[in-house]
Amino acid sequence: MKKTFRNPNIIPTRVLLYMAWRNLTHKKLRAFLTVFGVVIGIGAIFFLLSFGIGLQRLVTSQVLGNQSVKSIDVTSSNSKIIKLDQSSFTKMRDLPHVVRAGAMYSFAASLKSHGSEVDAIAYGQDSSYQQMSNTAMAAGRQLRSDDRSTIMLNITAVKAIGITNPKTAIGKEVSVDVPLSSAARDSVKGTFTIAGVVDTEGGNELYLPGAVFTDAGVPAFKQVKIEVDQTPNVSTMRKQIESLGFVTTSPIDTIDQINQIFTFFNVILAGFGGIGMIVAVLGMFNTLTISLLERTKEIGLMVTLGGRNRDMRKLFIFEAMLLSVAGAVLGIVCAIVLGQIITLAMNIFAAHRGVTEHFQLFATPWWLVLGMIAFMLLVGMIVVYLPARRAARINPIDALRRE
């Protein structure tokens, strides 16, 4: 008849941990191959997920640029009744949670300098709109609220009028002609001094102080930009503005679309990494099962000497935990190092192609690191269930009879 002592101090937890460690280090090659399998499985999943998250952040930062996620862009619908005029602008600016608001005009224009004439898009912005747009400057300064005879051009417009170096454009004068419709004046014409060059390319663009168009009697804005105090309030503010009959967009819309795409992408990457995880699981199960078979007599002797069935179960659980943690940590470290090597190589390659801005292809958020370790511990607990259950049910008399 099997006799089991109930004294909890028969085999202390620290002793069981030491025994589990000694059992694994006794069979070094087997333990190494098992841990190596876990390293490959966890490392592959972490590497691919890290790449997916890093690529997601890179795409998001490139798409959003300097836009604030707390900003809302407001445009008017095609309605002839509802207009984005000064009265509407004041209503939106006075809404709760609005930190600041800015307005922008937009018209087709022509730009002349030293006999060259090019077509361009003229934007009239007040200082608040300009600040919320976070305009990147290649040279010079941005427009100030008291400016009336200064202008900003983008790099394309500067090149179009025959100036190759943006810095040399500062202080030069250009002639601008902006035809107006439905305004007190037919056009905005005059000579303006270049105060800054905007670091954008594409079409020809010029930026004038918004007050120039306000003074000309332009009745409606092309766009209004609003910044709220907190990101959670963006949705509420959009509903209030849309209830006034206007159309709103927000960088959050873009972020949501990017997140949807990369969520599916990350699932696919995790699936590929899961192939290596299957190998790791089979290797761990094989190691623990063989260990149980080799030590059946030893376990029977321990139970006979007073060890409890739960102690035998804990012994195998601790072995699985040691294998899981060691493999997970080493796999994550290897994946991080490999990711940094690839990122460094890609940055060097991009630098040789003229890209000066550093970029990060891989991301290692803390929640991913802890999540992978917790995931591997859970896998280890599942894998060790059958061996631990069998170890706890070993009959010491039958075990001691085995040769």
C-alpha positions in Angstrom: 0.0 0.0 0.0 1.5 3.3 -1.1 2.1 5.7 1.8 2.2 9.5 1.1 3.4 12.0 3.6 1.4 15.2 3.7 4.2 17.3 5.2 4.7 20.2 2.8 8.4 20.5 3.7 9.3 17.0 2.5 10.7 18.3 -0.8 10.9 22.1 -0.8 10.3 24.0 -4.0 13.9 25.2 -4.2 15.1 21.5 -4.0 12.7 20.6 -6.8 14.0 23.4 -8.9 17.6 22.3 -8.3 16.7 18.7 -9.2 15.0 19.9 -12.4 18.1 21.9 -13.3 20.4 18.9 -12.6 18.2 16.6 -14.6 18.5 18.8 -17.6 22.2 19.5 -17.3 22.9 15.8 -16.8 21.8 15.2 -20.5 23.4 18.2 -22.0 23.1 17.3 -25.6 19.4 16.5 -25.3 18.7 19.6 -23.3 20.7 21.7 -25.8 18.7 20.4 -28.8 15.4 20.9 -27.0 16.3 24.5 -26.1 17.7 25.1 -29.6 14.3 24.0 -31.0 12.5 26.5 -28.8 15.0 29.2 -29.8 14.2 28.5 -33.5 10.4 28.5 -32.9 10.2 31.5 -30.6 12.9 33.4 -32.5 11.2 32.9 -35.8 7.8 34.2 -34.4 9.4 37.1 -32.6 11.5 38.1 -35.6 8.6 38.1 -38.0 6.2 39.9 -35.6 9.0 42.4 -34.8 9.4 43.0 -38.5 5.7 43.4 -39.1 5.3 45.9 -36.2 8.4 47.8 -37.2 7.2 48.0 -40.8 3.7 49.1 -39.6 5.3 51.9 -37.6 7.5 52.9 -40.5 4.6 53.1 -42.9 2.4 55.0 -40.4 5.1 57.6 -39.8 5.8 58.0 -43.5 2.1 58.3 -44.4 1.2 60.7 -41.5 4.4 62.7 -41.6 4.2 65.5 -39.1 0.4 65.4 -38.8 -1.0 65.3 -35.3 -3.5 62.5 -34.6 -5.5 65.1 -32.6 -6.2 67.2 -35.7 -9.3 67.2 -37.8 -9.5 68.5 -41.4 -12.9 70.1 -42.2 -14.1 70.8 -45.8 -17.4 71.9 -47.1 -19.8 69.7 -49.1 -21.1 70.7 -52.5 -24.0 72.4 -50.9 -24.7 76.0 -51.9 -26.3 76.7 -48.6 -23.7 75.5 -46.1 -20.4 77.3 -46.7 -17.1 77.2 -44.8 -17.1 80.9 -44.1 -15.9 83.0 -41.2 -19.2 82.4 -39.3 -18.8 78.6 -39.5 -15.2 78.8 -38.6 -16.0 80.7 -35.5 -18.6 78.1 -34.4 -16.2 75.3 -34.8 -13.4 77.2 -33.0 -15.7 77.8 -30.0 -16.7 74.1 -29.7 -15.6 72.4 -26.5 -12.3 70.5 -26.5 -11.0 72.6 -29.4 -7.5 73.8 -28.6 -6.9 75.9 -31.7 -8.2 76.2 -35.3 -6.8 77.5 -38.5 -8.1 78.2 -42.0 -6.7 77.8 -45.5 -7.6 79.2 -48.9 -6.6 77.5 -52.2 -6.6 78.9 -55.8 -4.8 78.4 -59.1 -2.1 81.0 -59.6 0.8 82.0 -61.8 4.3 82.7 -60.6 6.8 85.0 -62.5 10.5 85.6 -61.9 13.3 86.7 -64.2 11.2 86.2 -67.3 10.0 82.7 -66.3 6.3 82.1 -65.7 4.9 78.9 -64.2 1.5 77.8 -63.1 1.1 76.9 -59.4 -1.3 76.3 -56.6 -1.6 79.2 -54.2 -2.4 78.5 -50.6 -3.4 81.1 -48.1 -2.8 80.0 -44.5 -3.1 81.7 -41.2 -0.5 81.1 -38.5 -2.5 78.5 -36.6 -3.1 76.4 -39.8 0.6 76.6 -40.6 1.6 75.5 -37.1 -0.8 72.6 -37.1 0.5 71.5 -40.5 4.0 71.3 -39.1 5.5 72.5 -42.4 9.0 71.3 -42.9 11.4 74.0 -44.2 14.3 73.4 -46.5 15.5 77.0 -46.0 14.3 80.3 -44.5 11.4 80.8 -42.1 7.7 80.3 -42.0 5.1 83.1 -42.5 4.2 85.2 -39.5 0.8 86.6 -38.6 1.9 90.2 -39.5 3.3 89.3 -42.9 1.7 90.8 -45.9 4.3 90.9 -48.7 6.2 87.7 -48.1 5.8 84.3 -49.6 6.9 80.7 -49.3 7.6 78.4 -52.2 8.2 74.7 -52.3 11.3 73.2 -53.8 9.6 72.4 -57.1 8.5 76.0 -57.6 11.9 77.3 -56.7 13.5 75.1 -59.3 10.8 76.0 -61.9 11.8 79.7 -61.7 15.5 78.8 -62.3 16.9 78.7 -58.7 18.7 75.4 -58.0 19.7 76.1 -54.4 16.8 76.8 -52.0 19.0 78.9 -49.7 19.8 81.3 -52.5 16.1 81.9 -53.1 15.6 83.6 -49.7 15.2 87.3 -50.1 14.5 87.2 -53.8 11.3 88.8 -55.2 8.7 87.1 -57.4 5.5 88.3 -59.0 2.3 86.5 -58.2 -1.1 86.6 -59.9 -4.0 84.8 -58.2 -7.4 85.1 -60.0 -10.3 85.2 -57.6 -14.0 84.3 -58.1 -16.9 85.5 -56.0 -14.7 87.9 -54.1 -14.6 91.7 -53.6 -11.5 91.8 -55.8 -10.9 90.1 -59.1 -7.4 88.9 -58.2 -4.5 89.1 -55.9 -1.5 90.6 -57.7 1.8 91.8 -56.5 5.5 91.4 -55.8 6.4 89.2 -52.9 9.6 88.5 -51.1 10.6 84.8 -50.6 10.8 84.2 -46.9 11.1 80.4 -46.9 11.3 77.3 -49.0 9.1 74.4 -48.0 10.7 71.0 -48.1 8.2 69.3 -50.5 8.3 68.3 -54.1 5.6 67.5 -56.7 3.6 70.3 -58.2 4.5 74.0 -58.0 3.1 75.4 -54.7 3.3 78.9 -53.2 2.1 79.9 -49.7 0.7 83.4 -48.9 -0.5 84.8 -45.6 -4.2 84.1 -45.2 -4.8 87.7 -44.5 -4.1 88.6 -48.1 -7.2 86.7 -49.2 -9.2 87.9 -46.3 -8.4 91.5 -47.3 -9.4 90.7 -50.8 -12.9 89.7 -49.7 -12.8 85.9 -50.4 -16.0 84.7 -48.8 -15.1 81.0 -47.9 -12.2 78.9 -46.9 -11.0 75.8 -48.8 -10.3 73.9 -45.6 -10.2 74.3 -41.8 -8.0 72.4 -39.5 -8.9 71.9 -35.9 -6.9 70.5 -33.0 -8.6 69.0 -30.0 -7.2 68.5 -26.5 -7.2 64.7 -26.4 -7.2 62.0 -29.0 -10.4 60.2 -27.5 -12.3 63.5 -28.2 -11.6 63.4 -31.9 -14.6 61.1 -32.7 -17.0 63.3 -30.6 -15.8 66.5 -32.2 -16.1 65.0 -35.7 -19.7 64.1 -35.1 -20.5 67.6 -33.9 -18.8 69.2 -36.9 -20.5 66.8 -39.3 -23.8 67.7 -37.7 -23.2 71.3 -39.0 -23.2 69.9 -42.5 -19.4 69.7 -43.1 -17.1 66.8 -44.1 -14.3 65.8 -41.8 -11.2 63.6 -42.1 -8.6 62.7 -39.6 -5.2 61.0 -39.5 -6.8 58.4 -37.3 -8.7 57.2 -40.3 -5.4 56.4 -42.0 -4.0 54.8 -38.9 -7.1 52.5 -38.6 -6.7 51.4 -42.2 -3.0 50.7 -41.8 -3.7 48.8 -38.6 -6.3 46.6 -40.3 -3.9 45.7 -43.1 -1.0 45.0 -40.8 -3.1 43.0 -38.4 -3.8 40.5 -41.2 -0.2 40.7 -42.3 1.1 40.0 -38.7 -1.2 37.0 -38.4 0.3 35.5 -41.6 3.8 36.2 -40.4 3.0 34.5 -37.0 1.7 31.5 -39.0 5.0 31.1 -40.8 6.8 31.4 -37.5 4.5 28.8 -36.0 6.0 26.1 -38.2 9.2 26.4 -36.2 7.1 26.4 -33.0 5.7 23.0 -33.9 9.2 21.5 -34.1 10.0 23.1 -30.7 6.8 21.6 -29.1 7.5 18.1 -30.5 11.1 18.3 -29.2 10.1 19.4 -25.7 7.5 16.7 -25.5 10.0 14.1 -26.6 12.6 15.2 -24.1 10.1 15.2 -21.2 8.7 11.8 -22.1 12.0 10.2 -22.5 13.1 11.7 -19.2 10.1 10.2 -17.5 10.8 6.8 -18.9 14.4 6.9 -17.9 13.6 8.0 -14.3 10.6 5.8 -13.5 12.6 3.8 -10.9 14.1 7.0 -9.4 10.6 8.6 -9.1 9.3 5.4 -7.5 12.1 5.5 -4.9 11.4 9.2 -4.2 7.7 8.5 -3.6 8.6 5.5 -1.3 10.9 7.8 0.7 8.1 10.3 1.3 7.8 12.3 -1.8 4.3 13.3 -2.8 2.7 12.7 -6.1 2.3 16.5 -6.5 6.1 16.8 -6.0 6.7 14.5 -8.9 4.3 16.6 -11.0 6.0 19.8 -10.0 9.4 18.4 -10.9 8.4 17.9 -14.5 6.6 21.2 -14.6 9.8 23.0 -13.4 11.8 21.2 -16.1 9.4 22.4 -18.8 9.5 25.9 -17.4 13.3 26.0 -17.4 13.3 24.8 -21.0 10.6 27.3 -22.0 12.2 30.3 -20.4 15.7 29.5 -21.5 14.6 28.9 -25.1 12.3 32.0 -25.2 14.9 34.4 -23.8 17.6 33.1 -26.1 15.3 33.1 -29.1 14.2 36.7 -28.4 17.8 37.9 -28.0 18.8 36.2 -31.2 15.9 37.7 -33.1 16.6 41.2 -31.8 20.3 41.0 -32.7 19.5 39.7 -36.2 16.9 42.4 -36.7 19.4 45.1 -35.7 22.0 43.7 -38.1 19.5 43.7 -41.0 18.4 47.3 -40.1 22.0 48.5 -40.1 22.7 46.8 -43.4 19.6 48.3 -45.0 20.4 51.8 -43.7 23.9 51.5 -45.1 22.5 50.3 -48.4 20.0 53.2 -48.4 22.7 55.7 -47.6 24.6 54.7 -50.7 21.4 55.4 -52.7 21.2 58.9 -51.3 18.8 58.3 -48.3 20.0 60.3 -45.4 17.2 59.7 -42.9 17.7 56.7 -40.5 14.9 54.2 -40.4 14.0 51.2 -38.1 12.7 48.1 -39.8 12.1 46.1 -36.6 10.3 47.0 -33.4 10.8 45.4 -30.0 7.9 46.7 -27.7 8.0 45.4 -24.1 4.6 43.8 -24.4 5.8 41.7 -27.3 8.8 40.5 -25.3 6.8 39.6 -22.2 4.0 38.2 -24.4 6.3 35.8 -26.1 7.8 34.6 -22.8 4.3 34.1 -21.4 3.2 32.3 -24.6 6.2 29.9 -24.3 5.4 29.2 -20.7 1.8 28.4 -21.6 3.0 26.1 -24.4 5.4 24.4 -21.9 2.6 23.9 -19.4 0.5 22.3 -22.1 3.3 20.1 -23.4 4.2 18.9 -19.9 0.7 18.0 -18.9 0.8 14.3 -20.0 4.3 13.6 -18.7 3.6 15.3 -15.4 0.3 13.5 -15.0 2.0 10.2 -15.6 4.8 11.0 -13.2 2.2 11.8 -10.5 0.5 8.4 -11.0 3.5 6.2 -10.9 3.1 3.3 -8.6 6.3 3.1 -6.5 6.1 -0.7 -6.1 5.8 -1.3 -9.8 8.5 1.3 -10.5 11.0 -0.3 -8.1 10.4 -3.8 -9.7 11.7 -2.5 -13.0 15.3 -3.3 -13.9 
